[in-house]
Amino acid sequence: MKGIREISKLSTRLYAAQAARKLDISAEHVKFQPQEVQVTKLPSGLMIASLDNYSPASRIGVFVKAGCRYESPENQGVTHLLRLAANLTTKGASAFRICRGVEAVGGSLGSVYRNIKYQINCCHSNFCYLINVTTAPEFRPWEVSDLTPRVKMDKALAAQTPQMGVIEGLHGAAYKNALSNSLYCPDYMVGQHVLLYSTIHLFGLMLWNNFTSARMALVGLGVDHNVLKQVGEQFLNIRSGMGTAGTKAQYRGGEVRVQNGSRLVHSVVVSEGAAVGTDEAVVFSVLQHVLGAGPHIKRGSNSTSKLFQGVAKATAEPFDASAFNSNYSDSGLFGVYTISQSAAAGDVIKAAISQVKAVTGGVSEADLTRAKTQLKAEYLMSLESSEGLLDAMGSQALSGGVYHSPEAIAQKIDSVSATDVASAANKFVSGKKSMASSGNLIKTPFVDEI
């Protein structure tokens, strides 16, 4: 079964061979024209993006400009509930029928985090269930109520991961609104969406506030562009208008500290970075790799990075340190993430920040070239999987209405200069700091002490 679900990751060479067998001719005599990503904006505002890569399996996604950042105080956590409700009963099919139908075509159906995305992997162009769960949910109260244990389990699993808790706390401390909203349903709202508001708020968020055609993108791999356009025109012409515009994320700077009995201290210190899609975001990505973005070998160490080598001079205790970079539509965060023994936390954090300060004085040509090569390799390899390519196409189509080819992205990376990198490092050093820490914090400095 696993092999069937991973069929969309097969190479294009195998796609061509299978197509040739259908034609009953030798693959050596068949020439398939390489396709380019096609992007079309329908009159309704719906974005259509596709790449026909001759795959025997299709991967289709509906991206919606929605998510936890658009939640109000009255419906906190409703996005978490919507993610889990992706396979519930719709106007056209029961939850049981959706489950059986998706399995019958050898597919899988699900949704993901921060921006809402519904996705199905199935045989060629067989994606009726995706449209059904996207456009015709019913949110029956008894089915929504049954999701409460899953909501609690999600939160419990996230709480067991220190990195998740620190990153969640960081966003809550760094922003006044929008991006400060949690990915998960708050404890006081678990089970309350149905009890207090019935299903009105779920319908409101999904069908009126955010689920308009102009806030959606229909993206496909292994499907003809004209077929995808017809589907969008016929089934996703939901409602005109831009829906809830949402408020621009306001960076404020702040600190959150979670004291517990862990011997390891997880700490992240950031300043405001760059918004996704901007030239400055590319510069911050290069800076991240100049400092060190994590190990490049599975289960390997990060000992070759400038950040790691610099911190190693300040302490003999075991630690880990890497640059942190996160970009959103209207803001971003850049800084350093450290993991250390509680007694050495202060030395590790201060040494890591000192390494960023050192970059403000300039970076060698060898380090700059290495960082660019690593960034390009990371980006290009992320597009090798069908899921990574679908996400790249969907996010770009939804945010800018265009798709930038890998060659264009590589050129932008190559155009970054040492001066640009030094300026980005100086922006972090001089910017207002935000900090989140978790563990035994007796030796962990406060944000105003670093």
Contacts in CASP RR format, 6 or more apart in sequence:
PFRMAT RR
TARGET T0000
AUTHOR 0000-0000-0000
METHOD contacts of the structure
MODEL  1
MKGIREISKLSTRLYAAQAARKLDISAEHVKFQPQEVQVTKLPSGLMIAS
LDNYSPASRIGVFVKAGCRYESPENQGVTHLLRLAANLTTKGASAFRICR
GVEAVGGSLGSVYRNIKYQINCCHSNFCYLINVTTAPEFRPWEVSDLTPR
VKMDKALAAQTPQMGVIEGLHGAAYKNALSNSLYCPDYMVGQHVLLYSTI
HLFGLMLWNNFTSARMALVGLGVDHNVLKQVGEQFLNIRSGMGTAGTKAQ
YRGGEVRVQNGSRLVHSVVVSEGAAVGTDEAVVFSVLQHVLGAGPHIKRG
SNSTSKLFQGVAKATAEPFDASAFNSNYSDSGLFGVYTISQSAAAGDVIK
AAISQVKAVTGGVSEADLTRAKTQLKAEYLMSLESSEGLLDAMGSQALSG
GVYHSPEAIAQKIDSVSATDVASAANKFVSGKKSMASSGNLIKTPFVDEI
4 106 0 8 1.000
4 107 0 8 1.000
5 106 0 8 1.000
5 107 0 8 1.000
5 108 0 8 1.000
5 121 0 8 1.000
7 56 0 8 1.000
7 57 0 8 1.000
8 55 0 8 1.000
8 57 0 8 1.000
8 58 0 8 1.000
8 59 0 8 1.000
8 121 0 8 1.000
8 221 0 8 1.000
8 386 0 8 1.000
9 385 0 8 1.000
9 386 0 8 1.000
10 55 0 8 1.000
10 56 0 8 1.000
12 53 0 8 1.000
12 54 0 8 1.000
12 55 0 8 1.000
15 53 0 8 1.000
15 54 0 8 1.000
15 55 0 8 1.000
15 56 0 8 1.000
16 27 0 8 1.000
16 30 0 8 1.000
16 32 0 8 1.000
16 54 0 8 1.000
17 27 0 8 1.000
18 56 0 8 1.000
19 30 0 8 1.000
19 32 0 8 1.000
19 54 0 8 1.000
20 26 0 8 1.000
20 27 0 8 1.000
20 29 0 8 1.000
20 30 0 8 1.000
21 27 0 8 1.000
23 30 0 8 1.000
32 54 0 8 1.000
35 51 0 8 1.000
35 52 0 8 1.000
35 53 0 8 1.000
36 51 0 8 1.000
36 405 0 8 1.000
37 49 0 8 1.000
37 50 0 8 1.000
37 51 0 8 1.000
37 393 0 8 1.000
37 403 0 8 1.000
37 405 0 8 1.000
38 48 0 8 1.000
38 49 0 8 1.000
38 50 0 8 1.000
38 51 0 8 1.000
38 225 0 8 1.000
39 47 0 8 1.000
39 48 0 8 1.000
39 49 0 8 1.000
39 397 0 8 1.000
39 401 0 8 1.000
39 402 0 8 1.000
39 403 0 8 1.000
40 47 0 8 1.000
40 48 0 8 1.000
40 49 0 8 1.000
40 225 0 8 1.000
40 229 0 8 1.000
41 47 0 8 1.000
41 48 0 8 1.000
41 401 0 8 1.000
42 48 0 8 1.000
42 213 0 8 1.000
42 229 0 8 1.000
42 232 0 8 1.000
42 233 0 8 1.000
42 237 0 8 1.000
44 213 0 8 1.000
44 214 0 8 1.000
44 233 0 8 1.000
44 236 0 8 1.000
44 237 0 8 1.000
44 240 0 8 1.000
45 213 0 8 1.000
45 214 0 8 1.000
45 240 0 8 1.000
46 213 0 8 1.000
46 214 0 8 1.000
46 216 0 8 1.000
46 217 0 8 1.000
46 218 0 8 1.000
46 232 0 8 1.000
46 236 0 8 1.000
46 237 0 8 1.000
47 216 0 8 1.000
47 217 0 8 1.000
47 218 0 8 1.000
47 394 0 8 1.000
47 397 0 8 1.000
47 398 0 8 1.000
47 401 0 8 1.000
48 217 0 8 1.000
48 218 0 8 1.000
48 219 0 8 1.000
48 225 0 8 1.000
48 228 0 8 1.000
48 229 0 8 1.000
48 232 0 8 1.000
48 397 0 8 1.000
49 217 0 8 1.000
49 218 0 8 1.000
49 219 0 8 1.000
49 220 0 8 1.000
49 393 0 8 1.000
49 394 0 8 1.000
49 396 0 8 1.000
49 397 0 8 1.000
49 403 0 8 1.000
50 219 0 8 1.000
50 220 0 8 1.000
50 221 0 8 1.000
50 222 0 8 1.000
50 223 0 8 1.000
50 224 0 8 1.000
50 225 0 8 1.000
50 228 0 8 1.000
51 220 0 8 1.000
51 221 0 8 1.000
51 222 0 8 1.000
51 389 0 8 1.000
51 393 0 8 1.000
52 222 0 8 1.000
52 223 0 8 1.000
52 224 0 8 1.000
52 225 0 8 1.000
53 221 0 8 1.000
53 222 0 8 1.000
54 222 0 8 1.000
55 124 0 8 1.000
55 221 0 8 1.000
55 222 0 8 1.000
55 386 0 8 1.000
56 123 0 8 1.000
56 124 0 8 1.000
57 121 0 8 1.000
57 122 0 8 1.000
57 123 0 8 1.000
57 124 0 8 1.000
57 222 0 8 1.000
58 121 0 8 1.000
58 122 0 8 1.000
58 123 0 8 1.000
58 124 0 8 1.000
58 125 0 8 1.000
58 126 0 8 1.000
58 127 0 8 1.000
58 220 0 8 1.000
58 221 0 8 1.000
58 222 0 8 1.000
58 223 0 8 1.000
59 119 0 8 1.000
59 120 0 8 1.000
59 121 0 8 1.000
59 220 0 8 1.000
59 221 0 8 1.000
59 222 0 8 1.000
59 386 0 8 1.000
59 387 0 8 1.000
59 390 0 8 1.000
60 119 0 8 1.000
60 120 0 8 1.000
60 122 0 8 1.000
60 127 0 8 1.000
60 130 0 8 1.000
60 218 0 8 1.000
60 219 0 8 1.000
60 220 0 8 1.000
60 221 0 8 1.000
60 223 0 8 1.000
60 228 0 8 1.000
61 117 0 8 1.000
61 118 0 8 1.000
61 119 0 8 1.000
61 120 0 8 1.000
61 130 0 8 1.000
61 218 0 8 1.000
61 219 0 8 1.000
61 220 0 8 1.000
61 390 0 8 1.000
61 394 0 8 1.000
62 117 0 8 1.000
62 118 0 8 1.000
62 119 0 8 1.000
62 130 0 8 1.000
62 131 0 8 1.000
62 134 0 8 1.000
62 216 0 8 1.000
62 217 0 8 1.000
62 218 0 8 1.000
62 219 0 8 1.000
62 236 0 8 1.000
63 115 0 8 1.000
63 116 0 8 1.000
63 117 0 8 1.000
63 216 0 8 1.000
63 217 0 8 1.000
63 218 0 8 1.000
63 219 0 8 1.000
63 394 0 8 1.000
63 395 0 8 1.000
63 397 0 8 1.000
63 398 0 8 1.000
64 115 0 8 1.000
64 116 0 8 1.000
64 117 0 8 1.000
64 118 0 8 1.000
64 210 0 8 1.000
64 211 0 8 1.000
64 215 0 8 1.000
64 216 0 8 1.000
65 115 0 8 1.000
65 210 0 8 1.000
65 215 0 8 1.000
65 216 0 8 1.000
65 398 0 8 1.000
66 79 0 8 1.000
66 115 0 8 1.000
66 116 0 8 1.000
66 205 0 8 1.000
66 209 0 8 1.000
66 210 0 8 1.000
66 211 0 8 1.000
66 215 0 8 1.000
67 79 0 8 1.000
67 114 0 8 1.000
67 115 0 8 1.000
67 116 0 8 1.000
67 210 0 8 1.000
68 77 0 8 1.000
68 79 0 8 1.000
68 80 0 8 1.000
68 114 0 8 1.000
68 181 0 8 1.000
68 182 0 8 1.000
68 183 0 8 1.000
69 114 0 8 1.000
69 178 0 8 1.000
69 179 0 8 1.000
69 181 0 8 1.000
69 246 0 8 1.000
69 249 0 8 1.000
70 79 0 8 1.000
70 178 0 8 1.000
70 205 0 8 1.000
70 209 0 8 1.000
70 210 0 8 1.000
70 244 0 8 1.000
70 246 0 8 1.000
71 77 0 8 1.000
71 78 0 8 1.000
71 79 0 8 1.000
71 181 0 8 1.000
71 205 0 8 1.000
74 197 0 8 1.000
74 201 0 8 1.000
75 193 0 8 1.000
75 197 0 8 1.000
75 201 0 8 1.000
75 205 0 8 1.000
76 181 0 8 1.000
76 182 0 8 1.000
76 185 0 8 1.000
76 186 0 8 1.000
76 189 0 8 1.000
77 181 0 8 1.000
77 182 0 8 1.000
77 184 0 8 1.000
77 185 0 8 1.000
77 186 0 8 1.000
77 189 0 8 1.000
77 193 0 8 1.000
78 185 0 8 1.000
78 193 0 8 1.000
78 201 0 8 1.000
78 202 0 8 1.000
78 205 0 8 1.000
79 116 0 8 1.000
79 183 0 8 1.000
79 205 0 8 1.000
80 151 0 8 1.000
80 154 0 8 1.000
80 183 0 8 1.000
80 184 0 8 1.000
80 185 0 8 1.000
81 144 0 8 1.000
81 147 0 8 1.000
81 151 0 8 1.000
81 185 0 8 1.000
81 193 0 8 1.000
81 202 0 8 1.000
82 111 0 8 1.000
82 116 0 8 1.000
82 202 0 8 1.000
82 205 0 8 1.000
82 206 0 8 1.000
83 111 0 8 1.000
83 112 0 8 1.000
83 113 0 8 1.000
83 116 0 8 1.000
84 147 0 8 1.000
84 150 0 8 1.000
84 151 0 8 1.000
84 154 0 8 1.000
85 137 0 8 1.000
85 139 0 8 1.000
85 143 0 8 1.000
85 144 0 8 1.000
85 147 0 8 1.000
85 202 0 8 1.000
86 109 0 8 1.000
86 110 0 8 1.000
86 111 0 8 1.000
86 118 0 8 1.000
86 133 0 8 1.000
87 95 0 8 1.000
87 98 0 8 1.000
87 99 0 8 1.000
87 109 0 8 1.000
87 110 0 8 1.000
87 133 0 8 1.000
88 95 0 8 1.000
88 133 0 8 1.000
88 137 0 8 1.000
88 138 0 8 1.000
88 139 0 8 1.000
88 140 0 8 1.000
88 143 0 8 1.000
88 144 0 8 1.000
89 95 0 8 1.000
89 98 0 8 1.000
89 138 0 8 1.000
89 140 0 8 1.000
89 143 0 8 1.000
90 98 0 8 1.000
90 132 0 8 1.000
90 133 0 8 1.000
90 136 0 8 1.000
90 137 0 8 1.000
90 138 0 8 1.000
91 136 0 8 1.000
91 137 0 8 1.000
91 138 0 8 1.000
92 132 0 8 1.000
92 136 0 8 1.000
93 129 0 8 1.000
93 132 0 8 1.000
95 143 0 8 1.000
98 109 0 8 1.000
98 129 0 8 1.000
98 132 0 8 1.000
98 133 0 8 1.000
101 129 0 8 1.000
102 108 0 8 1.000
102 109 0 8 1.000
102 120 0 8 1.000
102 122 0 8 1.000
102 129 0 8 1.000
105 122 0 8 1.000
105 123 0 8 1.000
105 126 0 8 1.000
106 122 0 8 1.000
106 123 0 8 1.000
107 120 0 8 1.000
107 121 0 8 1.000
107 122 0 8 1.000
107 123 0 8 1.000
108 120 0 8 1.000
108 121 0 8 1.000
109 118 0 8 1.000
109 119 0 8 1.000
109 120 0 8 1.000
109 129 0 8 1.000
109 130 0 8 1.000
109 133 0 8 1.000
110 118 0 8 1.000
110 119 0 8 1.000
110 120 0 8 1.000
111 117 0 8 1.000
111 118 0 8 1.000
111 119 0 8 1.000
112 119 0 8 1.000
113 183 0 8 1.000
114 183 0 8 1.000
115 395 0 8 1.000
115 398 0 8 1.000
116 210 0 8 1.000
117 391 0 8 1.000
118 130 0 8 1.000
118 133 0 8 1.000
118 134 0 8 1.000
119 130 0 8 1.000
119 390 0 8 1.000
120 127 0 8 1.000
120 129 0 8 1.000
120 130 0 8 1.000
124 222 0 8 1.000
124 223 0 8 1.000
125 223 0 8 1.000
125 224 0 8 1.000
125 227 0 8 1.000
127 231 0 8 1.000
131 231 0 8 1.000
131 235 0 8 1.000
131 236 0 8 1.000
134 236 0 8 1.000
135 235 0 8 1.000
135 236 0 8 1.000
135 238 0 8 1.000
137 202 0 8 1.000
137 206 0 8 1.000
139 199 0 8 1.000
139 202 0 8 1.000
139 203 0 8 1.000
140 199 0 8 1.000
141 194 0 8 1.000
141 198 0 8 1.000
141 199 0 8 1.000
144 193 0 8 1.000
144 194 0 8 1.000
144 199 0 8 1.000
144 202 0 8 1.000
145 191 0 8 1.000
145 194 0 8 1.000
148 190 0 8 1.000
148 191 0 8 1.000
151 184 0 8 1.000
151 185 0 8 1.000
151 190 0 8 1.000
151 191 0 8 1.000
152 190 0 8 1.000
154 184 0 8 1.000
155 184 0 8 1.000
155 185 0 8 1.000
155 187 0 8 1.000
155 190 0 8 1.000
158 164 0 8 1.000
158 165 0 8 1.000
158 168 0 8 1.000
158 183 0 8 1.000
158 184 0 8 1.000
159 165 0 8 1.000
162 262 0 8 1.000
162 264 0 8 1.000
162 266 0 8 1.000
162 438 0 8 1.000
162 439 0 8 1.000
163 266 0 8 1.000
165 258 0 8 1.000
165 436 0 8 1.000
165 438 0 8 1.000
166 258 0 8 1.000
166 266 0 8 1.000
166 267 0 8 1.000
166 268 0 8 1.000
166 337 0 8 1.000
166 436 0 8 1.000
166 437 0 8 1.000
166 438 0 8 1.000
167 268 0 8 1.000
167 436 0 8 1.000
168 182 0 8 1.000
168 183 0 8 1.000
168 184 0 8 1.000
169 256 0 8 1.000
169 258 0 8 1.000
169 436 0 8 1.000
170 256 0 8 1.000
170 268 0 8 1.000
170 270 0 8 1.000
170 333 0 8 1.000
170 434 0 8 1.000
170 435 0 8 1.000
170 436 0 8 1.000
171 179 0 8 1.000
171 180 0 8 1.000
171 333 0 8 1.000
172 179 0 8 1.000
172 180 0 8 1.000
172 182 0 8 1.000
172 256 0 8 1.000
173 253 0 8 1.000
173 254 0 8 1.000
173 255 0 8 1.000
173 256 0 8 1.000
173 434 0 8 1.000
173 435 0 8 1.000
173 436 0 8 1.000
174 180 0 8 1.000
174 251 0 8 1.000
174 252 0 8 1.000
174 253 0 8 1.000
174 254 0 8 1.000
174 270 0 8 1.000
174 272 0 8 1.000
174 333 0 8 1.000
174 434 0 8 1.000
175 249 0 8 1.000
175 250 0 8 1.000
175 251 0 8 1.000
175 252 0 8 1.000
175 331 0 8 1.000
176 250 0 8 1.000
176 251 0 8 1.000
176 252 0 8 1.000
177 247 0 8 1.000
177 249 0 8 1.000
177 250 0 8 1.000
178 246 0 8 1.000
178 247 0 8 1.000
178 248 0 8 1.000
178 249 0 8 1.000
178 250 0 8 1.000
178 330 0 8 1.000
179 249 0 8 1.000
179 328 0 8 1.000
179 331 0 8 1.000
193 201 0 8 1.000
193 202 0 8 1.000
205 211 0 8 1.000
207 238 0 8 1.000
207 239 0 8 1.000
208 239 0 8 1.000
208 243 0 8 1.000
209 243 0 8 1.000
209 244 0 8 1.000
210 243 0 8 1.000
210 244 0 8 1.000
211 238 0 8 1.000
211 239 0 8 1.000
212 238 0 8 1.000
212 239 0 8 1.000
212 240 0 8 1.000
212 241 0 8 1.000
212 242 0 8 1.000
212 243 0 8 1.000
213 236 0 8 1.000
213 237 0 8 1.000
213 238 0 8 1.000
213 239 0 8 1.000
213 240 0 8 1.000
213 241 0 8 1.000
214 240 0 8 1.000
214 241 0 8 1.000
214 242 0 8 1.000
214 243 0 8 1.000
215 242 0 8 1.000
215 243 0 8 1.000
216 236 0 8 1.000
216 238 0 8 1.000
216 398 0 8 1.000
217 394 0 8 1.000
217 397 0 8 1.000
217 398 0 8 1.000
218 228 0 8 1.000
218 231 0 8 1.000
218 232 0 8 1.000
218 236 0 8 1.000
219 390 0 8 1.000
219 393 0 8 1.000
219 394 0 8 1.000
219 397 0 8 1.000
220 228 0 8 1.000
220 390 0 8 1.000
220 393 0 8 1.000
221 386 0 8 1.000
221 389 0 8 1.000
221 390 0 8 1.000
221 393 0 8 1.000
248 330 0 8 1.000
248 331 0 8 1.000
249 328 0 8 1.000
249 330 0 8 1.000
249 331 0 8 1.000
251 272 0 8 1.000
251 331 0 8 1.000
251 332 0 8 1.000
251 432 0 8 1.000
251 434 0 8 1.000
252 432 0 8 1.000
253 432 0 8 1.000
253 433 0 8 1.000
253 434 0 8 1.000
254 433 0 8 1.000
254 434 0 8 1.000
254 435 0 8 1.000
254 447 0 8 1.000
255 434 0 8 1.000
255 435 0 8 1.000
255 436 0 8 1.000
255 446 0 8 1.000
255 447 0 8 1.000
256 435 0 8 1.000
256 436 0 8 1.000
256 437 0 8 1.000
257 436 0 8 1.000
257 437 0 8 1.000
257 438 0 8 1.000
257 441 0 8 1.000
257 444 0 8 1.000
257 446 0 8 1.000
258 436 0 8 1.000
258 437 0 8 1.000
258 438 0 8 1.000
258 439 0 8 1.000
259 439 0 8 1.000
259 440 0 8 1.000
259 441 0 8 1.000
260 438 0 8 1.000
260 439 0 8 1.000
260 440 0 8 1.000
261 439 0 8 1.000
261 440 0 8 1.000
262 438 0 8 1.000
262 439 0 8 1.000
262 440 0 8 1.000
263 341 0 8 1.000
263 342 0 8 1.000
263 440 0 8 1.000
264 339 0 8 1.000
264 340 0 8 1.000
264 341 0 8 1.000
264 342 0 8 1.000
264 439 0 8 1.000
265 338 0 8 1.000
265 339 0 8 1.000
265 340 0 8 1.000
265 341 0 8 1.000
265 342 0 8 1.000
265 345 0 8 1.000
265 437 0 8 1.000
265 438 0 8 1.000
265 439 0 8 1.000
265 440 0 8 1.000
265 441 0 8 1.000
265 443 0 8 1.000
265 444 0 8 1.000
266 337 0 8 1.000
266 338 0 8 1.000
266 339 0 8 1.000
266 437 0 8 1.000
266 438 0 8 1.000
266 439 0 8 1.000
267 337 0 8 1.000
267 338 0 8 1.000
267 339 0 8 1.000
267 340 0 8 1.000
267 345 0 8 1.000
267 349 0 8 1.000
267 435 0 8 1.000
267 436 0 8 1.000
267 437 0 8 1.000
267 438 0 8 1.000
267 444 0 8 1.000
268 324 0 8 1.000
268 335 0 8 1.000
268 336 0 8 1.000
268 337 0 8 1.000
268 338 0 8 1.000
268 435 0 8 1.000
268 436 0 8 1.000
268 437 0 8 1.000
269 335 0 8 1.000
269 336 0 8 1.000
269 349 0 8 1.000
269 352 0 8 1.000
269 353 0 8 1.000
269 433 0 8 1.000
269 434 0 8 1.000
269 435 0 8 1.000
269 447 0 8 1.000
269 450 0 8 1.000
270 324 0 8 1.000
270 333 0 8 1.000
270 334 0 8 1.000
270 335 0 8 1.000
270 336 0 8 1.000
270 428 0 8 1.000
270 433 0 8 1.000
270 434 0 8 1.000
270 435 0 8 1.000
271 333 0 8 1.000
271 334 0 8 1.000
271 335 0 8 1.000
271 427 0 8 1.000
271 428 0 8 1.000
271 429 0 8 1.000
271 430 0 8 1.000
271 431 0 8 1.000
271 432 0 8 1.000
271 433 0 8 1.000
271 434 0 8 1.000
272 331 0 8 1.000
272 332 0 8 1.000
272 333 0 8 1.000
272 334 0 8 1.000
272 431 0 8 1.000
272 432 0 8 1.000
273 280 0 8 1.000
273 284 0 8 1.000
273 325 0 8 1.000
273 327 0 8 1.000
273 331 0 8 1.000
273 332 0 8 1.000
273 333 0 8 1.000
273 334 0 8 1.000
273 427 0 8 1.000
273 428 0 8 1.000
274 280 0 8 1.000
274 281 0 8 1.000
274 283 0 8 1.000
274 284 0 8 1.000
274 327 0 8 1.000
274 332 0 8 1.000
274 334 0 8 1.000
274 424 0 8 1.000
275 281 0 8 1.000
275 327 0 8 1.000
275 328 0 8 1.000
275 329 0 8 1.000
275 330 0 8 1.000
275 331 0 8 1.000
275 332 0 8 1.000
276 327 0 8 1.000
276 328 0 8 1.000
276 329 0 8 1.000
276 332 0 8 1.000
276 395 0 8 1.000
276 399 0 8 1.000
277 327 0 8 1.000
277 399 0 8 1.000
279 412 0 8 1.000
280 424 0 8 1.000
281 327 0 8 1.000
281 332 0 8 1.000
282 412 0 8 1.000
282 413 0 8 1.000
282 416 0 8 1.000
283 416 0 8 1.000
283 420 0 8 1.000
283 421 0 8 1.000
283 423 0 8 1.000
283 424 0 8 1.000
284 325 0 8 1.000
284 327 0 8 1.000
284 334 0 8 1.000
284 424 0 8 1.000
285 325 0 8 1.000
285 375 0 8 1.000
285 413 0 8 1.000
286 368 0 8 1.000
286 371 0 8 1.000
286 372 0 8 1.000
286 375 0 8 1.000
286 413 0 8 1.000
286 416 0 8 1.000
286 420 0 8 1.000
286 421 0 8 1.000
286 424 0 8 1.000
287 323 0 8 1.000
287 325 0 8 1.000
287 334 0 8 1.000
287 359 0 8 1.000
287 371 0 8 1.000
287 421 0 8 1.000
287 424 0 8 1.000
287 425 0 8 1.000
288 323 0 8 1.000
288 324 0 8 1.000
288 325 0 8 1.000
288 334 0 8 1.000
288 375 0 8 1.000
289 323 0 8 1.000
289 370 0 8 1.000
289 371 0 8 1.000
289 372 0 8 1.000
289 374 0 8 1.000
289 375 0 8 1.000
289 378 0 8 1.000
290 306 0 8 1.000
290 359 0 8 1.000
290 363 0 8 1.000
290 367 0 8 1.000
290 368 0 8 1.000
290 371 0 8 1.000
290 421 0 8 1.000
291 305 0 8 1.000
291 306 0 8 1.000
291 307 0 8 1.000
291 322 0 8 1.000
291 323 0 8 1.000
291 336 0 8 1.000
291 355 0 8 1.000
291 356 0 8 1.000
291 359 0 8 1.000
292 302 0 8 1.000
292 305 0 8 1.000
292 306 0 8 1.000
292 307 0 8 1.000
292 308 0 8 1.000
292 322 0 8 1.000
292 323 0 8 1.000
293 305 0 8 1.000
293 322 0 8 1.000
293 323 0 8 1.000
293 325 0 8 1.000
293 374 0 8 1.000
293 378 0 8 1.000
294 302 0 8 1.000
294 305 0 8 1.000
294 322 0 8 1.000
295 301 0 8 1.000
295 302 0 8 1.000
296 304 0 8 1.000
296 374 0 8 1.000
301 308 0 8 1.000
302 308 0 8 1.000
302 320 0 8 1.000
302 321 0 8 1.000
302 322 0 8 1.000
303 309 0 8 1.000
303 312 0 8 1.000
305 321 0 8 1.000
305 322 0 8 1.000
306 355 0 8 1.000
306 359 0 8 1.000
306 367 0 8 1.000
307 321 0 8 1.000
307 322 0 8 1.000
307 323 0 8 1.000
307 336 0 8 1.000
307 352 0 8 1.000
307 355 0 8 1.000
308 320 0 8 1.000
308 321 0 8 1.000
308 322 0 8 1.000
310 351 0 8 1.000
310 354 0 8 1.000
310 355 0 8 1.000
311 319 0 8 1.000
311 321 0 8 1.000
311 338 0 8 1.000
311 348 0 8 1.000
311 351 0 8 1.000
311 352 0 8 1.000
311 355 0 8 1.000
312 319 0 8 1.000
313 351 0 8 1.000
314 347 0 8 1.000
314 348 0 8 1.000
314 350 0 8 1.000
314 351 0 8 1.000
315 340 0 8 1.000
315 344 0 8 1.000
315 347 0 8 1.000
315 348 0 8 1.000
315 351 0 8 1.000
317 340 0 8 1.000
317 341 0 8 1.000
317 343 0 8 1.000
317 344 0 8 1.000
317 348 0 8 1.000
318 340 0 8 1.000
318 341 0 8 1.000
319 338 0 8 1.000
319 339 0 8 1.000
319 340 0 8 1.000
319 341 0 8 1.000
319 344 0 8 1.000
319 348 0 8 1.000
320 338 0 8 1.000
320 339 0 8 1.000
320 340 0 8 1.000
321 336 0 8 1.000
321 337 0 8 1.000
321 338 0 8 1.000
321 339 0 8 1.000
321 348 0 8 1.000
321 352 0 8 1.000
322 336 0 8 1.000
322 337 0 8 1.000
323 334 0 8 1.000
323 335 0 8 1.000
323 336 0 8 1.000
323 337 0 8 1.000
323 356 0 8 1.000
324 333 0 8 1.000
324 334 0 8 1.000
324 335 0 8 1.000
324 336 0 8 1.000
324 337 0 8 1.000
325 333 0 8 1.000
325 334 0 8 1.000
325 335 0 8 1.000
326 332 0 8 1.000
326 333 0 8 1.000
326 334 0 8 1.000
329 399 0 8 1.000
333 434 0 8 1.000
334 424 0 8 1.000
334 427 0 8 1.000
334 428 0 8 1.000
335 356 0 8 1.000
335 428 0 8 1.000
336 349 0 8 1.000
336 352 0 8 1.000
336 353 0 8 1.000
336 355 0 8 1.000
336 356 0 8 1.000
338 345 0 8 1.000
338 348 0 8 1.000
338 349 0 8 1.000
338 352 0 8 1.000
340 346 0 8 1.000
340 348 0 8 1.000
340 349 0 8 1.000
342 439 0 8 1.000
342 440 0 8 1.000
342 441 0 8 1.000
342 442 0 8 1.000
342 443 0 8 1.000
342 444 0 8 1.000
343 443 0 8 1.000
344 443 0 8 1.000
345 437 0 8 1.000
345 441 0 8 1.000
345 443 0 8 1.000
345 444 0 8 1.000
345 445 0 8 1.000
346 443 0 8 1.000
346 444 0 8 1.000
346 445 0 8 1.000
349 444 0 8 1.000
349 445 0 8 1.000
349 450 0 8 1.000
350 445 0 8 1.000
350 450 0 8 1.000
353 429 0 8 1.000
353 450 0 8 1.000
356 425 0 8 1.000
356 428 0 8 1.000
356 429 0 8 1.000
357 425 0 8 1.000
357 429 0 8 1.000
359 421 0 8 1.000
359 422 0 8 1.000
359 425 0 8 1.000
360 422 0 8 1.000
360 425 0 8 1.000
360 426 0 8 1.000
360 429 0 8 1.000
361 422 0 8 1.000
361 425 0 8 1.000
362 418 0 8 1.000
362 421 0 8 1.000
362 422 0 8 1.000
363 418 0 8 1.000
363 421 0 8 1.000
363 422 0 8 1.000
365 418 0 8 1.000
368 416 0 8 1.000
368 418 0 8 1.000
368 421 0 8 1.000
371 421 0 8 1.000
372 413 0 8 1.000
372 414 0 8 1.000
372 416 0 8 1.000
375 413 0 8 1.000
376 409 0 8 1.000
376 410 0 8 1.000
376 413 0 8 1.000
379 406 0 8 1.000
379 409 0 8 1.000
379 410 0 8 1.000
379 413 0 8 1.000
380 406 0 8 1.000
380 410 0 8 1.000
382 388 0 8 1.000
382 392 0 8 1.000
383 389 0 8 1.000
383 392 0 8 1.000
383 406 0 8 1.000
392 403 0 8 1.000
393 403 0 8 1.000
396 402 0 8 1.000
396 403 0 8 1.000
396 404 0 8 1.000
397 403 0 8 1.000
433 447 0 8 1.000
433 450 0 8 1.000
434 447 0 8 1.000
435 446 0 8 1.000
435 447 0 8 1.000
435 450 0 8 1.000
437 444 0 8 1.000
END
